[in-house]
Amino acid sequence: MSLNNIYFILVRPQLGENIGSVARAIKNFSIKNLRLVNPRCNWPNSKALTTCVGAKDILKSTKVYDSIEKSIKDLDLIFASTSRIRKVNKKIVSVLDLKKNIKKKGKIGVIFGPEASGLSNDEISYADYLVKIPTNLKFSSLNLSHSAIIFCYELFKIFSKKNATYKSFYKSSTAKKHEVNKFLNFIIERLDKKGFLQPDHKRNSMIRNINNIFYRANLSEQEIRILLGIFSTLNEFNKKS
């Protein structure tokens, strides 16, 4: 199974802006399938196009249905998002535990209710599982697109085959120890001249602390040059003043 088999289903969505934001969210995490059931806003929707940013292809391929039953008839496993615990005979799981409840084969649907009220009990009756996002118990209602993106992220982690690794494009090499030492000798010499490393019996511990600060920073060659330039400029400024 892959992310191509994930279907996000918005039931009676009220605002085009939220539909667009959900389209953007699912595209962020390589999910392509968005379905609408009886949208309350006009469809197609210009505000959805505005908020989807670069996900217009998702909106163009979005399918609209007049019932939940029709929207899920080709799917194999249905999760329904809920912000509150329901008195229904359904297993309720955390969004963090989706992996434990996903089958290896088949198509998966994730259903979200309208912004103001969420899914009705009749609507969640079509789900295999109810899914709750752990939140502040006193303030658990999330924006539709925020809920969607949390599901996207969790599903993306489950189905992504590669571990994410990132490389910095920063080109300057880590400073050699002799370069760091040269810089430290430079500032310690000037601090001595200014009488900063006083009293004498504390001088060694102060120098150790200064050394610890700059060695711990893991500075690059470029950063060492910048720091040398800064302290040199300050030194010249003090001489003139």
Rosetta blueprint (number, residue, H / E / L):
1 M L
2 S L
3 L H
4 N H
5 N H
6 I E
7 Y E
8 F E
9 I E
10 L E
11 V E
12 R L
13 P L
14 Q L
15 L L
16 G H
17 E H
18 N H
19 I H
20 G H
21 S H
22 V H
23 A H
24 R H
25 A H
26 I H
27 K H
28 N H
29 F L
30 S L
31 I L
32 K L
33 N E
34 L E
35 R E
36 L E
37 V E
38 N L
39 P L
40 R L
41 C L
42 N L
43 W L
44 P L
45 N L
46 S H
47 K H
48 A H
49 L H
50 T H
51 T H
52 C L
53 V L
54 G L
55 A L
56 K H
57 D H
58 I H
59 L H
60 K H
61 S L
62 T L
63 K E
64 V E
65 Y E
66 D L
67 S L
68 I H
69 E H
70 K H
71 S H
72 I L
73 K L
74 D L
75 L L
76 D L
77 L E
78 I E
79 F E
80 A E
81 S E
82 T L
83 S L
84 R L
85 I L
86 R L
87 K L
88 V L
89 N L
90 K L
91 K E
92 I E
93 V E
94 S E
95 V H
96 L H
97 D H
98 L H
99 K H
100 K H
101 N H
102 I L
103 K L
104 K L
105 K L
106 G L
107 K L
108 I E
109 G E
110 V E
111 I E
112 F E
113 G L
114 P L
115 E L
116 A L
117 S L
118 G L
119 L L
120 S L
121 N H
122 D H
123 E H
124 I H
125 S L
126 Y L
127 A L
128 D L
129 Y E
130 L E
131 V E
132 K E
133 I L
134 P L
135 T L
136 N L
137 L L
138 K L
139 F L
140 S L
141 S L
142 L L
143 N L
144 L H
145 S H
146 H H
147 S H
148 A H
149 I H
150 I H
151 F H
152 C H
153 Y H
154 E H
155 L H
156 F H
157 K H
158 I H
159 F H
160 S L
161 K L
162 K L
163 N L
164 A L
165 T L
166 Y L
167 K L
168 S L
169 F L
170 Y L
171 K L
172 S L
173 S L
174 T E
175 A L
176 K L
177 K H
178 H H
179 E H
180 V H
181 N H
182 K H
183 F H
184 L H
185 N H
186 F H
187 I H
188 I H
189 E H
190 R H
191 L H
192 D H
193 K H
194 K L
195 G L
196 F L
197 L L
198 Q L
199 P L
200 D H
201 H H
202 K H
203 R H
204 N H
205 S H
206 M H
207 I H
208 R H
209 N H
210 I H
211 N H
212 N H
213 I H
214 F H
215 Y H
216 R H
217 A L
218 N L
219 L L
220 S E
221 E H
222 Q H
223 E H
224 I H
225 R H
226 I H
227 L H
228 L H
229 G H
230 I H
231 F H
232 S H
233 T H
234 L H
235 N H
236 E H
237 F H
238 N H
239 K H
240 K H
241 S L
